[in-house]
């Protein structure tokens, strides 16, 4: 996979995670553990995106 393709794939995954996080936060009984896991994964993807864009 090309670098641009990988960046696009990660950007899409980052956006989907953001949507999932917002949907979970809207729920009256949001699962705090799930939110933490989703946010950690989103942050990891963001860091990887920054590294790829810098190279």
mmCIF entry with sequence, helices, sheets and N, C-alpha, C, O atoms, coordinates in Angstrom:
data_MODEL
# 
_entry.id   MODEL 
# 
_entity.id                         1 
_entity.type                       polymer 
_entity.pdbx_number_of_molecules   1 
# 
_entity_poly.entity_id                      1 
_entity_poly.type                           'polypeptide(L)' 
_entity_poly.nstd_linkage                   no 
_entity_poly.nstd_monomer                   no 
_entity_poly.pdbx_seq_one_letter_code       
;(UNK)(UNK)(UNK)(UNK)(UNK)(UNK)(UNK)(UNK)(UNK)(UNK)(UNK)(UNK)(UNK)(UNK)(UNK)(UNK)
(UNK)(UNK)(UNK)(UNK)(UNK)(UNK)(UNK)(UNK)(UNK)(UNK)(UNK)(UNK)(UNK)(UNK)(UNK)(UNK)
(UNK)(UNK)(UNK)(UNK)(UNK)(UNK)(UNK)(UNK)(UNK)(UNK)(UNK)(UNK)(UNK)(UNK)(UNK)(UNK)
(UNK)(UNK)(UNK)(UNK)(UNK)(UNK)(UNK)
;
_entity_poly.pdbx_seq_one_letter_code_can   XXXXXXXXXXXXXXXXXXXXXXXXXXXXXXXXXXXXXXXXXXXXXXXXXXXXXXX 
_entity_poly.pdbx_strand_id                 A 
# 
loop_
_entity_poly_seq.entity_id 
_entity_poly_seq.num 
_entity_poly_seq.mon_id 
_entity_poly_seq.hetero 
1 1  UNK n 
1 2  UNK n 
1 3  UNK n 
1 4  UNK n 
1 5  UNK n 
1 6  UNK n 
1 7  UNK n 
1 8  UNK n 
1 9  UNK n 
1 10 UNK n 
1 11 UNK n 
1 12 UNK n 
1 13 UNK n 
1 14 UNK n 
1 15 UNK n 
1 16 UNK n 
1 17 UNK n 
1 18 UNK n 
1 19 UNK n 
1 20 UNK n 
1 21 UNK n 
1 22 UNK n 
1 23 UNK n 
1 24 UNK n 
1 25 UNK n 
1 26 UNK n 
1 27 UNK n 
1 28 UNK n 
1 29 UNK n 
1 30 UNK n 
1 31 UNK n 
1 32 UNK n 
1 33 UNK n 
1 34 UNK n 
1 35 UNK n 
1 36 UNK n 
1 37 UNK n 
1 38 UNK n 
1 39 UNK n 
1 40 UNK n 
1 41 UNK n 
1 42 UNK n 
1 43 UNK n 
1 44 UNK n 
1 45 UNK n 
1 46 UNK n 
1 47 UNK n 
1 48 UNK n 
1 49 UNK n 
1 50 UNK n 
1 51 UNK n 
1 52 UNK n 
1 53 UNK n 
1 54 UNK n 
1 55 UNK n 
# 
_struct_asym.id          A 
_struct_asym.entity_id   1 
# 
loop_
_struct_conf.conf_type_id 
_struct_conf.id 
_struct_conf.pdbx_PDB_helix_id 
_struct_conf.beg_label_comp_id 
_struct_conf.beg_label_asym_id 
_struct_conf.beg_label_seq_id 
_struct_conf.pdbx_beg_PDB_ins_code 
_struct_conf.end_label_comp_id 
_struct_conf.end_label_asym_id 
_struct_conf.end_label_seq_id 
_struct_conf.pdbx_end_PDB_ins_code 
_struct_conf.beg_auth_comp_id 
_struct_conf.beg_auth_asym_id 
_struct_conf.beg_auth_seq_id 
_struct_conf.end_auth_comp_id 
_struct_conf.end_auth_asym_id 
_struct_conf.end_auth_seq_id 
_struct_conf.pdbx_PDB_helix_class 
_struct_conf.details 
_struct_conf.pdbx_PDB_helix_length 
HELX_P HELX_P1 AA1 UNK A 3  ? UNK A 26 ? UNK A 3  UNK A 26 1 ? 24 
HELX_P HELX_P2 AA2 UNK A 32 ? UNK A 54 ? UNK A 32 UNK A 54 1 ? 23 
# 
_struct_conf_type.id          HELX_P 
_struct_conf_type.criteria    ? 
_struct_conf_type.reference   ? 
# 
loop_
_atom_site.group_PDB 
_atom_site.id 
_atom_site.type_symbol 
_atom_site.label_atom_id 
_atom_site.label_alt_id 
_atom_site.label_comp_id 
_atom_site.label_asym_id 
_atom_site.label_entity_id 
_atom_site.label_seq_id 
_atom_site.pdbx_PDB_ins_code 
_atom_site.Cartn_x 
_atom_site.Cartn_y 
_atom_site.Cartn_z 
_atom_site.occupancy 
_atom_site.B_iso_or_equiv 
_atom_site.pdbx_formal_charge 
_atom_site.auth_seq_id 
_atom_site.auth_comp_id 
_atom_site.auth_asym_id 
_atom_site.auth_atom_id 
_atom_site.pdbx_PDB_model_num 
ATOM 1   N N  . UNK A 1 1  ? 0.846   -1.169 0.000  1.00 0.00 ? 1  UNK A N  1 
ATOM 2   C CA . UNK A 1 1  ? 0.000   0.000  0.000  1.00 0.00 ? 1  UNK A CA 1 
ATOM 3   C C  . UNK A 1 1  ? 0.900   1.243  0.000  1.00 0.00 ? 1  UNK A C  1 
ATOM 4   O O  . UNK A 1 1  ? 1.935   1.290  0.664  1.00 0.00 ? 1  UNK A O  1 
ATOM 5   N N  . UNK A 1 2  ? 0.476   2.215  -0.747 1.00 0.00 ? 2  UNK A N  1 
ATOM 6   C CA . UNK A 1 2  ? 1.260   3.445  -0.809 1.00 0.00 ? 2  UNK A CA 1 
ATOM 7   C C  . UNK A 1 2  ? 1.098   4.260  0.470  1.00 0.00 ? 2  UNK A C  1 
ATOM 8   O O  . UNK A 1 2  ? 0.176   4.049  1.257  1.00 0.00 ? 2  UNK A O  1 
ATOM 9   N N  . UNK A 1 3  ? 2.010   5.184  0.646  1.00 0.00 ? 3  UNK A N  1 
ATOM 10  C CA . UNK A 1 3  ? 1.966   6.048  1.828  1.00 0.00 ? 3  UNK A CA 1 
ATOM 11  C C  . UNK A 1 3  ? 0.661   6.844  1.860  1.00 0.00 ? 3  UNK A C  1 
ATOM 12  O O  . UNK A 1 3  ? 0.016   6.961  2.902  1.00 0.00 ? 3  UNK A O  1 
ATOM 13  N N  . UNK A 1 4  ? 0.286   7.386  0.702  1.00 0.00 ? 4  UNK A N  1 
ATOM 14  C CA . UNK A 1 4  ? -0.959  8.175  0.633  1.00 0.00 ? 4  UNK A CA 1 
ATOM 15  C C  . UNK A 1 4  ? -2.177  7.306  0.952  1.00 0.00 ? 4  UNK A C  1 
ATOM 16  O O  . UNK A 1 4  ? -3.113  7.750  1.617  1.00 0.00 ? 4  UNK A O  1 
ATOM 17  N N  . UNK A 1 5  ? -2.152  6.072  0.471  1.00 0.00 ? 5  UNK A N  1 
ATOM 18  C CA . UNK A 1 5  ? -3.249  5.150  0.754  1.00 0.00 ? 5  UNK A CA 1 
ATOM 19  C C  . UNK A 1 5  ? -3.353  4.841  2.234  1.00 0.00 ? 5  UNK A C  1 
ATOM 20  O O  . UNK A 1 5  ? -4.448  4.800  2.794  1.00 0.00 ? 5  UNK A O  1 
ATOM 21  N N  . UNK A 1 6  ? -2.212  4.626  2.863  1.00 0.00 ? 6  UNK A N  1 
ATOM 22  C CA . UNK A 1 6  ? -2.191  4.343  4.313  1.00 0.00 ? 6  UNK A CA 1 
ATOM 23  C C  . UNK A 1 6  ? -2.701  5.541  5.102  1.00 0.00 ? 6  UNK A C  1 
ATOM 24  O O  . UNK A 1 6  ? -3.456  5.385  6.062  1.00 0.00 ? 6  UNK A O  1 
ATOM 25  N N  . UNK A 1 7  ? -2.284  6.744  4.694  1.00 0.00 ? 7  UNK A N  1 
ATOM 26  C CA . UNK A 1 7  ? -2.746  7.969  5.366  1.00 0.00 ? 7  UNK A CA 1 
ATOM 27  C C  . UNK A 1 7  ? -4.255  8.098  5.233  1.00 0.00 ? 7  UNK A C  1 
ATOM 28  O O  . UNK A 1 7  ? -4.940  8.416  6.206  1.00 0.00 ? 7  UNK A O  1 
ATOM 29  N N  . UNK A 1 8  ? -4.779  7.856  4.038  1.00 0.00 ? 8  UNK A N  1 
ATOM 30  C CA . UNK A 1 8  ? -6.235  7.943  3.827  1.00 0.00 ? 8  UNK A CA 1 
ATOM 31  C C  . UNK A 1 8  ? -6.988  6.914  4.658  1.00 0.00 ? 8  UNK A C  1 
ATOM 32  O O  . UNK A 1 8  ? -8.038  7.206  5.230  1.00 0.00 ? 8  UNK A O  1 
ATOM 33  N N  . UNK A 1 9  ? -6.434  5.700  4.717  1.00 0.00 ? 9  UNK A N  1 
ATOM 34  C CA . UNK A 1 9  ? -7.055  4.637  5.509  1.00 0.00 ? 9  UNK A CA 1 
ATOM 35  C C  . UNK A 1 9  ? -7.104  5.015  6.988  1.00 0.00 ? 9  UNK A C  1 
ATOM 36  O O  . UNK A 1 9  ? -8.131  4.843  7.645  1.00 0.00 ? 9  UNK A O  1 
ATOM 37  N N  . UNK A 1 10 ? -6.000  5.526  7.503  1.00 0.00 ? 10 UNK A N  1 
ATOM 38  C CA . UNK A 1 10 ? -5.955  5.928  8.913  1.00 0.00 ? 10 UNK A CA 1 
ATOM 39  C C  . UNK A 1 10 ? -6.866  7.114  9.184  1.00 0.00 ? 10 UNK A C  1 
ATOM 40  O O  . UNK A 1 10 ? -7.520  7.169  10.225 1.00 0.00 ? 10 UNK A O  1 
ATOM 41  N N  . UNK A 1 11 ? -6.914  8.071  8.250  1.00 0.00 ? 11 UNK A N  1 
ATOM 42  C CA . UNK A 1 11 ? -7.785  9.237  8.424  1.00 0.00 ? 11 UNK A CA 1 
ATOM 43  C C  . UNK A 1 11 ? -9.249  8.810  8.483  1.00 0.00 ? 11 UNK A C  1 
ATOM 44  O O  . UNK A 1 11 ? -10.017 9.339  9.287  1.00 0.00 ? 11 UNK A O  1 
ATOM 45  N N  . UNK A 1 12 ? -9.638  7.860  7.641  1.00 0.00 ? 12 UNK A N  1 
ATOM 46  C CA . UNK A 1 12 ? -11.019 7.360  7.662  1.00 0.00 ? 12 UNK A CA 1 
ATOM 47  C C  . UNK A 1 12 ? -11.322 6.650  8.973  1.00 0.00 ? 12 UNK A C  1 
ATOM 48  O O  . UNK A 1 12 ? -12.389 6.835  9.559  1.00 0.00 ? 12 UNK A O  1 
ATOM 49  N N  . UNK A 1 13 ? -10.383 5.842  9.426  1.00 0.00 ? 13 UNK A N  1 
ATOM 50  C CA . UNK A 1 13 ? -10.574 5.129  10.698 1.00 0.00 ? 13 UNK A CA 1 
ATOM 51  C C  . UNK A 1 13 ? -10.672 6.122  11.857 1.00 0.00 ? 13 UNK A C  1 
ATOM 52  O O  . UNK A 1 13 ? -11.480 5.939  12.768 1.00 0.00 ? 13 UNK A O  1 
ATOM 53  N N  . UNK A 1 14 ? -9.850  7.169  11.822 1.00 0.00 ? 14 UNK A N  1 
ATOM 54  C CA . UNK A 1 14 ? -9.863  8.212  12.855 1.00 0.00 ? 14 UNK A CA 1 
ATOM 55  C C  . UNK A 1 14 ? -11.230 8.899  12.884 1.00 0.00 ? 14 UNK A C  1 
ATOM 56  O O  . UNK A 1 14 ? -11.792 9.129  13.955 1.00 0.00 ? 14 UNK A O  1 
ATOM 57  N N  . UNK A 1 15 ? -11.754 9.222  11.715 1.00 0.00 ? 15 UNK A N  1 
ATOM 58  C CA . UNK A 1 15 ? -13.056 9.895  11.626 1.00 0.00 ? 15 UNK A CA 1 
ATOM 59  C C  . UNK A 1 15 ? -14.181 8.997  12.142 1.00 0.00 ? 15 UNK A C  1 
ATOM 60  O O  . UNK A 1 15 ? -15.076 9.460  12.849 1.00 0.00 ? 15 UNK A O  1 
ATOM 61  N N  . UNK A 1 16 ? -14.131 7.701  11.783 1.00 0.00 ? 16 UNK A N  1 
ATOM 62  C CA . UNK A 1 16 ? -15.154 6.761  12.251 1.00 0.00 ? 16 UNK A CA 1 
ATOM 63  C C  . UNK A 1 16 ? -15.097 6.593  13.763 1.00 0.00 ? 16 UNK A C  1 
ATOM 64  O O  . UNK A 1 16 ? -16.136 6.505  14.418 1.00 0.00 ? 16 UNK A O  1 
ATOM 65  N N  . UNK A 1 17 ? -13.892 6.548  14.319 1.00 0.00 ? 17 UNK A N  1 
ATOM 66  C CA . UNK A 1 17 ? -13.758 6.453  15.769 1.00 0.00 ? 17 UNK A CA 1 
ATOM 67  C C  . UNK A 1 17 ? -14.332 7.691  16.447 1.00 0.00 ? 17 UNK A C  1 
ATOM 68  O O  . UNK A 1 17 ? -14.979 7.593  17.490 1.00 0.00 ? 17 UNK A O  1 
ATOM 69  N N  . UNK A 1 18 ? -14.094 8.853  15.852 1.00 0.00 ? 18 UNK A N  1 
ATOM 70  C CA . UNK A 1 18 ? -14.628 10.100 16.398 1.00 0.00 ? 18 UNK A CA 1 
ATOM 71  C C  . UNK A 1 18 ? -16.156 10.054 16.433 1.00 0.00 ? 18 UNK A C  1 
ATOM 72  O O  . UNK A 1 18 ? -16.773 10.450 17.421 1.00 0.00 ? 18 UNK A O  1 
ATOM 73  N N  . UNK A 1 19 ? -16.756 9.569  15.352 1.00 0.00 ? 19 UNK A N  1 
ATOM 74  C CA . UNK A 1 19 ? -18.216 9.446  15.293 1.00 0.00 ? 19 UNK A CA 1 
ATOM 75  C C  . UNK A 1 19 ? -18.722 8.459  16.344 1.00 0.00 ? 19 UNK A C  1 
ATOM 76  O O  . UNK A 1 19 ? -19.733 8.703  17.002 1.00 0.00 ? 19 UNK A O  1 
ATOM 77  N N  . UNK A 1 20 ? -18.013 7.351  16.494 1.00 0.00 ? 20 UNK A N  1 
ATOM 78  C CA . UNK A 1 20 ? -18.408 6.343  17.482 1.00 0.00 ? 20 UNK A CA 1 
ATOM 79  C C  . UNK A 1 20 ? -18.321 6.905  18.896 1.00 0.00 ? 20 UNK A C  1 
ATOM 80  O O  . UNK A 1 20 ? -19.195 6.652  19.725 1.00 0.00 ? 20 UNK A O  1 
ATOM 81  N N  . UNK A 1 21 ? -17.274 7.663  19.166 1.00 0.00 ? 21 UNK A N  1 
ATOM 82  C CA . UNK A 1 21 ? -17.107 8.283  20.483 1.00 0.00 ? 21 UNK A CA 1 
ATOM 83  C C  . UNK A 1 21 ? -18.248 9.248  20.766 1.00 0.00 ? 21 UNK A C  1 
ATOM 84  O O  . UNK A 1 21 ? -18.816 9.240  21.859 1.00 0.00 ? 21 UNK A O  1 
ATOM 85  N N  . UNK A 1 22 ? -18.582 10.075 19.790 1.00 0.00 ? 22 UNK A N  1 
ATOM 86  C CA . UNK A 1 22 ? -19.676 11.033 19.985 1.00 0.00 ? 22 UNK A CA 1 
ATOM 87  C C  . UNK A 1 22 ? -21.009 10.320 20.224 1.00 0.00 ? 22 UNK A C  1 
ATOM 88  O O  . UNK A 1 22 ? -21.804 10.746 21.062 1.00 0.00 ? 22 UNK A O  1 
ATOM 89  N N  . UNK A 1 23 ? -21.249 9.235  19.484 1.00 0.00 ? 23 UNK A N  1 
ATOM 90  C CA . UNK A 1 23 ? -22.490 8.483  19.677 1.00 0.00 ? 23 UNK A CA 1 
ATOM 91  C C  . UNK A 1 23 ? -22.533 7.857  21.075 1.00 0.00 ? 23 UNK A C  1 
ATOM 92  O O  . UNK A 1 23 ? -23.574 7.870  21.732 1.00 0.00 ? 23 UNK A O  1 
ATOM 93  N N  . UNK A 1 24 ? -21.409 7.317  21.522 1.00 0.00 ? 24 UNK A N  1 
ATOM 94  C CA . UNK A 1 24 ? -21.351 6.705  22.851 1.00 0.00 ? 24 UNK A CA 1 
ATOM 95  C C  . UNK A 1 24 ? -21.582 7.755  23.941 1.00 0.00 ? 24 UNK A C  1 
ATOM 96  O O  . UNK A 1 24 ? -22.251 7.479  24.937 1.00 0.00 ? 24 UNK A O  1 
ATOM 97  N N  . UNK A 1 25 ? -21.034 8.949  23.754 1.00 0.00 ? 25 UNK A N  1 
ATOM 98  C CA . UNK A 1 25 ? -21.183 10.013 24.749 1.00 0.00 ? 25 UNK A CA 1 
ATOM 99  C C  . UNK A 1 25 ? -22.621 10.520 24.837 1.00 0.00 ? 25 UNK A C  1 
ATOM 100 O O  . UNK A 1 25 ? -23.031 11.044 25.873 1.00 0.00 ? 25 UNK A O  1 
ATOM 101 N N  . UNK A 1 26 ? -23.379 10.369 23.771 1.00 0.00 ? 26 UNK A N  1 
ATOM 102 C CA . UNK A 1 26 ? -24.779 10.816 23.763 1.00 0.00 ? 26 UNK A CA 1 
ATOM 103 C C  . UNK A 1 26 ? -25.671 9.899  24.596 1.00 0.00 ? 26 UNK A C  1 
ATOM 104 O O  . UNK A 1 26 ? -26.712 10.317 25.103 1.00 0.00 ? 26 UNK A O  1 
ATOM 105 N N  . UNK A 1 27 ? -25.246 8.644  24.728 1.00 0.00 ? 27 UNK A N  1 
ATOM 106 C CA . UNK A 1 27 ? -26.051 7.681  25.469 1.00 0.00 ? 27 UNK A CA 1 
ATOM 107 C C  . UNK A 1 27 ? -26.129 8.066  26.945 1.00 0.00 ? 27 UNK A C  1 
ATOM 108 O O  . UNK A 1 27 ? -25.137 8.505  27.527 1.00 0.00 ? 27 UNK A O  1 
ATOM 109 N N  . UNK A 1 28 ? -27.298 7.904  27.544 1.00 0.00 ? 28 UNK A N  1 
ATOM 110 C CA . UNK A 1 28 ? -27.439 8.245  28.972 1.00 0.00 ? 28 UNK A CA 1 
ATOM 111 C C  . UNK A 1 28 ? -26.531 7.408  29.873 1.00 0.00 ? 28 UNK A C  1 
ATOM 112 O O  . UNK A 1 28 ? -26.042 7.892  30.894 1.00 0.00 ? 28 UNK A O  1 
ATOM 113 N N  . UNK A 1 29 ? -26.314 6.169  29.494 1.00 0.00 ? 29 UNK A N  1 
ATOM 114 C CA . UNK A 1 29 ? -25.456 5.304  30.322 1.00 0.00 ? 29 UNK A CA 1 
ATOM 115 C C  . UNK A 1 29 ? -24.195 4.940  29.530 1.00 0.00 ? 29 UNK A C  1 
ATOM 116 O O  . UNK A 1 29 ? -23.931 3.766  29.270 1.00 0.00 ? 29 UNK A O  1 
ATOM 117 N N  . UNK A 1 30 ? -23.437 5.945  29.160 1.00 0.00 ? 30 UNK A N  1 
ATOM 118 C CA . UNK A 1 30 ? -22.230 5.730  28.369 1.00 0.00 ? 30 UNK A CA 1 
ATOM 119 C C  . UNK A 1 30 ? -21.253 4.822  29.110 1.00 0.00 ? 30 UNK A C  1 
ATOM 120 O O  . UNK A 1 30 ? -21.070 4.948  30.320 1.00 0.00 ? 30 UNK A O  1 
ATOM 121 N N  . UNK A 1 31 ? -20.643 3.926  28.387 1.00 0.00 ? 31 UNK A N  1 
ATOM 122 C CA . UNK A 1 31 ? -19.687 2.983  28.948 1.00 0.00 ? 31 UNK A CA 1 
ATOM 123 C C  . UNK A 1 31 ? -18.319 3.673  29.026 1.00 0.00 ? 31 UNK A C  1 
ATOM 124 O O  . UNK A 1 31 ? -17.653 3.860  28.007 1.00 0.00 ? 31 UNK A O  1 
ATOM 125 N N  . UNK A 1 32 ? -17.914 4.045  30.228 1.00 0.00 ? 32 UNK A N  1 
ATOM 126 C CA . UNK A 1 32 ? -16.672 4.792  30.427 1.00 0.00 ? 32 UNK A CA 1 
ATOM 127 C C  . UNK A 1 32 ? -15.454 3.998  29.972 1.00 0.00 ? 32 UNK A C  1 
ATOM 128 O O  . UNK A 1 32 ? -14.510 4.572  29.428 1.00 0.00 ? 32 UNK A O  1 
ATOM 129 N N  . UNK A 1 33 ? -15.463 2.706  30.185 1.00 0.00 ? 33 UNK A N  1 
ATOM 130 C CA . UNK A 1 33 ? -14.333 1.869  29.789 1.00 0.00 ? 33 UNK A CA 1 
ATOM 131 C C  . UNK A 1 33 ? -14.219 1.798  28.262 1.00 0.00 ? 33 UNK A C  1 
ATOM 132 O O  . UNK A 1 33 ? -13.120 1.867  27.713 1.00 0.00 ? 33 UNK A O  1 
ATOM 133 N N  . UNK A 1 34 ? -15.347 1.661  27.594 1.00 0.00 ? 34 UNK A N  1 
ATOM 134 C CA . UNK A 1 34 ? -15.350 1.639  26.123 1.00 0.00 ? 34 UNK A CA 1 
ATOM 135 C C  . UNK A 1 34 ? -14.879 2.980  25.574 1.00 0.00 ? 34 UNK A C  1 
ATOM 136 O O  . UNK A 1 34 ? -14.097 3.025  24.624 1.00 0.00 ? 34 UNK A O  1 
ATOM 137 N N  . UNK A 1 35 ? -15.354 4.074  26.172 1.00 0.00 ? 35 UNK A N  1 
ATOM 138 C CA . UNK A 1 35 ? -14.937 5.402  25.732 1.00 0.00 ? 35 UNK A CA 1 
ATOM 139 C C  . UNK A 1 35 ? -13.428 5.579  25.872 1.00 0.00 ? 35 UNK A C  1 
ATOM 140 O O  . UNK A 1 35 ? -12.774 6.120  24.981 1.00 0.00 ? 35 UNK A O  1 
ATOM 141 N N  . UNK A 1 36 ? -12.892 5.127  26.978 1.00 0.00 ? 36 UNK A N  1 
ATOM 142 C CA . UNK A 1 36 ? -11.454 5.240  27.207 1.00 0.00 ? 36 UNK A CA 1 
ATOM 143 C C  . UNK A 1 36 ? -10.670 4.462  26.153 1.00 0.00 ? 36 UNK A C  1 
ATOM 144 O O  . UNK A 1 36 ? -9.666  4.948  25.631 1.00 0.00 ? 36 UNK A O  1 
ATOM 145 N N  . UNK A 1 37 ? -11.136 3.249  25.844 1.00 0.00 ? 37 UNK A N  1 
ATOM 146 C CA . UNK A 1 37 ? -10.477 2.416  24.842 1.00 0.00 ? 37 UNK A CA 1 
ATOM 147 C C  . UNK A 1 37 ? -10.544 3.067  23.460 1.00 0.00 ? 37 UNK A C  1 
ATOM 148 O O  . UNK A 1 37 ? -9.553  3.088  22.730 1.00 0.00 ? 37 UNK A O  1 
ATOM 149 N N  . UNK A 1 38 ? -11.714 3.598  23.106 1.00 0.00 ? 38 UNK A N  1 
ATOM 150 C CA . UNK A 1 38 ? -11.885 4.257  21.808 1.00 0.00 ? 38 UNK A CA 1 
ATOM 151 C C  . UNK A 1 38 ? -11.003 5.500  21.684 1.00 0.00 ? 38 UNK A C  1 
ATOM 152 O O  . UNK A 1 38 ? -10.395 5.742  20.642 1.00 0.00 ? 38 UNK A O  1 
ATOM 153 N N  . UNK A 1 39 ? -10.945 6.271  22.750 1.00 0.00 ? 39 UNK A N  1 
ATOM 154 C CA . UNK A 1 39 ? -10.123 7.487  22.727 1.00 0.00 ? 39 UNK A CA 1 
ATOM 155 C C  . UNK A 1 39 ? -8.646  7.148  22.629 1.00 0.00 ? 39 UNK A C  1 
ATOM 156 O O  . UNK A 1 39 ? -7.894  7.841  21.944 1.00 0.00 ? 39 UNK A O  1 
ATOM 157 N N  . UNK A 1 40 ? -8.228  6.097  23.304 1.00 0.00 ? 40 UNK A N  1 
ATOM 158 C CA . UNK A 1 40 ? -6.823  5.675  23.243 1.00 0.00 ? 40 UNK A CA 1 
ATOM 159 C C  . UNK A 1 40 ? -6.473  5.231  21.826 1.00 0.00 ? 40 UNK A C  1 
ATOM 160 O O  . UNK A 1 40 ? -5.409  5.569  21.306 1.00 0.00 ? 40 UNK A O  1 
ATOM 161 N N  . UNK A 1 41 ? -7.371  4.474  21.208 1.00 0.00 ? 41 UNK A N  1 
ATOM 162 C CA . UNK A 1 41 ? -7.146  4.017  19.837 1.00 0.00 ? 41 UNK A CA 1 
ATOM 163 C C  . UNK A 1 41 ? -7.104  5.206  18.866 1.00 0.00 ? 41 UNK A C  1 
ATOM 164 O O  . UNK A 1 41 ? -6.275  5.247  17.956 1.00 0.00 ? 41 UNK A O  1 
ATOM 165 N N  . UNK A 1 42 ? -8.001  6.160  19.071 1.00 0.00 ? 42 UNK A N  1 
ATOM 166 C CA . UNK A 1 42 ? -8.037  7.357  18.227 1.00 0.00 ? 42 UNK A CA 1 
ATOM 167 C C  . UNK A 1 42 ? -6.732  8.142  18.354 1.00 0.00 ? 42 UNK A C  1 
ATOM 168 O O  . UNK A 1 42 ? -6.193  8.617  17.355 1.00 0.00 ? 42 UNK A O  1 
ATOM 169 N N  . UNK A 1 43 ? -6.232  8.277  19.562 1.00 0.00 ? 43 UNK A N  1 
ATOM 170 C CA . UNK A 1 43 ? -4.981  8.988  19.791 1.00 0.00 ? 43 UNK A CA 1 
ATOM 171 C C  . UNK A 1 43 ? -3.813  8.267  19.120 1.00 0.00 ? 43 UNK A C  1 
ATOM 172 O O  . UNK A 1 43 ? -2.944  8.906  18.527 1.00 0.00 ? 43 UNK A O  1 
ATOM 173 N N  . UNK A 1 44 ? -3.794  6.953  19.213 1.00 0.00 ? 44 UNK A N  1 
ATOM 174 C CA . UNK A 1 44 ? -2.739  6.167  18.578 1.00 0.00 ? 44 UNK A CA 1 
ATOM 175 C C  . UNK A 1 44 ? -2.749  6.402  17.058 1.00 0.00 ? 44 UNK A C  1 
ATOM 176 O O  . UNK A 1 44 ? -1.694  6.571  16.446 1.00 0.00 ? 44 UNK A O  1 
ATOM 177 N N  . UNK A 1 45 ? -3.925  6.410  16.468 1.00 0.00 ? 45 UNK A N  1 
ATOM 178 C CA . UNK A 1 45 ? -4.048  6.637  15.029 1.00 0.00 ? 45 UNK A CA 1 
ATOM 179 C C  . UNK A 1 45 ? -3.593  8.052  14.675 1.00 0.00 ? 45 UNK A C  1 
ATOM 180 O O  . UNK A 1 45 ? -2.918  8.259  13.666 1.00 0.00 ? 45 UNK A O  1 
ATOM 181 N N  . UNK A 1 46 ? -3.963  9.012  15.499 1.00 0.00 ? 46 UNK A N  1 
ATOM 182 C CA . UNK A 1 46 ? -3.549  10.392 15.254 1.00 0.00 ? 46 UNK A CA 1 
ATOM 183 C C  . UNK A 1 46 ? -2.029  10.523 15.264 1.00 0.00 ? 46 UNK A C  1 
ATOM 184 O O  . UNK A 1 46 ? -1.448  11.198 14.415 1.00 0.00 ? 46 UNK A O  1 
ATOM 185 N N  . UNK A 1 47 ? -1.399  9.875  16.230 1.00 0.00 ? 47 UNK A N  1 
ATOM 186 C CA . UNK A 1 47 ? 0.063   9.919  16.321 1.00 0.00 ? 47 UNK A CA 1 
ATOM 187 C C  . UNK A 1 47 ? 0.706   9.268  15.093 1.00 0.00 ? 47 UNK A C  1 
ATOM 188 O O  . UNK A 1 47 ? 1.683   9.780  14.547 1.00 0.00 ? 47 UNK A O  1 
ATOM 189 N N  . UNK A 1 48 ? 0.149   8.145  14.672 1.00 0.00 ? 48 UNK A N  1 
ATOM 190 C CA . UNK A 1 48 ? 0.685   7.469  13.494 1.00 0.00 ? 48 UNK A CA 1 
ATOM 191 C C  . UNK A 1 48 ? 0.510   8.340  12.244 1.00 0.00 ? 48 UNK A C  1 
ATOM 192 O O  . UNK A 1 48 ? 1.403   8.407  11.399 1.00 0.00 ? 48 UNK A O  1 
ATOM 193 N N  . UNK A 1 49 ? -0.637  8.999  12.134 1.00 0.00 ? 49 UNK A N  1 
ATOM 194 C CA . UNK A 1 49 ? -0.881  9.904  11.002 1.00 0.00 ? 49 UNK A CA 1 
ATOM 195 C C  . UNK A 1 49 ? 0.161   11.036 10.985 1.00 0.00 ? 49 UNK A C  1 
ATOM 196 O O  . UNK A 1 49 ? 0.701   11.371 9.931  1.00 0.00 ? 49 UNK A O  1 
ATOM 197 N N  . UNK A 1 50 ? 0.430   11.604 12.126 1.00 0.00 ? 50 UNK A N  1 
ATOM 198 C CA . UNK A 1 50 ? 1.405   12.686 12.191 1.00 0.00 ? 50 UNK A CA 1 
ATOM 199 C C  . UNK A 1 50 ? 2.788   12.213 11.763 1.00 0.00 ? 50 UNK A C  1 
ATOM 200 O O  . UNK A 1 50 ? 3.500   12.929 11.060 1.00 0.00 ? 50 UNK A O  1 
ATOM 201 N N  . UNK A 1 51 ? 3.166   11.023 12.179 1.00 0.00 ? 51 UNK A N  1 
ATOM 202 C CA . UNK A 1 51 ? 4.461   10.474 11.787 1.00 0.00 ? 51 UNK A CA 1 
ATOM 203 C C  . UNK A 1 51 ? 4.538   10.245 10.272 1.00 0.00 ? 51 UNK A C  1 
ATOM 204 O O  . UNK A 1 51 ? 5.544   10.561 9.637  1.00 0.00 ? 51 UNK A O  1 
ATOM 205 N N  . UNK A 1 52 ? 3.468   9.697  9.713  1.00 0.00 ? 52 UNK A N  1 
ATOM 206 C CA . UNK A 1 52 ? 3.454   9.422  8.286  1.00 0.00 ? 52 UNK A CA 1 
ATOM 207 C C  . UNK A 1 52 ? 3.476   10.713 7.458  1.00 0.00 ? 52 UNK A C  1 
ATOM 208 O O  . UNK A 1 52 ? 4.147   10.792 6.429  1.00 0.00 ? 52 UNK A O  1 
ATOM 209 N N  . UNK A 1 53 ? 2.737   11.714 7.921  1.00 0.00 ? 53 UNK A N  1 
ATOM 210 C CA . UNK A 1 53 ? 2.697   12.981 7.188  1.00 0.00 ? 53 UNK A CA 1 
ATOM 211 C C  . UNK A 1 53 ? 4.029   13.711 7.268  1.00 0.00 ? 53 UNK A C  1 
ATOM 212 O O  . UNK A 1 53 ? 4.376   14.466 6.360  1.00 0.00 ? 53 UNK A O  1 
ATOM 213 N N  . UNK A 1 54 ? 4.773   13.496 8.339  1.00 0.00 ? 54 UNK A N  1 
ATOM 214 C CA . UNK A 1 54 ? 6.056   14.161 8.506  1.00 0.00 ? 54 UNK A CA 1 
ATOM 215 C C  . UNK A 1 54 ? 7.140   13.529 7.625  1.00 0.00 ? 54 UNK A C  1 
ATOM 216 O O  . UNK A 1 54 ? 8.149   14.160 7.310  1.00 0.00 ? 54 UNK A O  1 
ATOM 217 N N  . UNK A 1 55 ? 6.910   12.277 7.240  1.00 0.00 ? 55 UNK A N  1 
ATOM 218 C CA . UNK A 1 55 ? 7.947   11.599 6.439  1.00 0.00 ? 55 UNK A CA 1 
ATOM 219 C C  . UNK A 1 55 ? 7.796   11.839 4.955  1.00 0.00 ? 55 UNK A C  1 
ATOM 220 O O  . UNK A 1 55 ? 8.593   11.334 4.164  1.00 0.00 ? 55 UNK A O  1 
# 
